[in-house]
Structure formats: C-alpha cells, structure tokens
C-alpha cells in the first residue's frame, strides 16, 4: 500500500490565531490516517528568534510542494506564499490540488478559475471548520491509489 504525501497550506502571516489553530487541528486529524504522511510548512514561530526566509522557501516549495502527492490549500485568507505554492503545485508539478475556503470568504477569480482549466484541481466551501471536508478529501486522495 502506497503512503500518500499530503501538504496542507494556508495563509499564516496575517491570519488570525484561531484560524491557524484550526489548520493545525485539521493536520493532526489527517495524521491519524495510517496511509497518509502530512508534510509540514515552516511557521515563523518554529524558527524564532528570526525566521530564515531561505529555509522557509526551501522547505515549503521544494521539500513539501516538490515531493507531495496532494496539496490541500485553504484559501480563506490571501497570502503571497500560498499563491506561490498553488502556482508551483498546479502549473509546475501538476499534483492533485484541492482548494477550500470558508463559505463567506472573498476568493480571487484567478483561484476560482483554476479548476476549470486543470482536471486535477478542485475548490470546495466549508461552513465553519475545515474538518467538515475531511471525508471528501479522503475520498479524493484515495483515488490516487486504488489499493488503499
């Protein structure tokens, strides 16, 4: 059985603490799935006292997006880094990219247009918490490996 490498990305710099905590909680739930390996982004807090910009880029773009089988991107909050990750995942690596956002979030038309152009890209809304979409994500991820 193939272990699926999943990267969960989101805005960090200007996102509220509660949102970032929700993302971490979602990643912890995903870690409970035995056939999934969750790849972790570098948070500014994890590299204090001073964030290493080169290290963050190397980790998030090369070690996470560059080796992931699936990218789950919460686009509820705008982020230049998340946009870079999306472009790399969709246009360069062409990996399964599942975008999601809270139902009332204002989302860029560029992001909304990606699923119409790329068959391996989709976007979904959740009411309050990202966890609501976990069953759907698992179904989509399983499609990568029918032996799961």
Order of alpha helices (4+ residues) and beta strands (2+ residues): beta-alpha-beta-alpha-beta-alpha-beta-alpha-beta-alpha
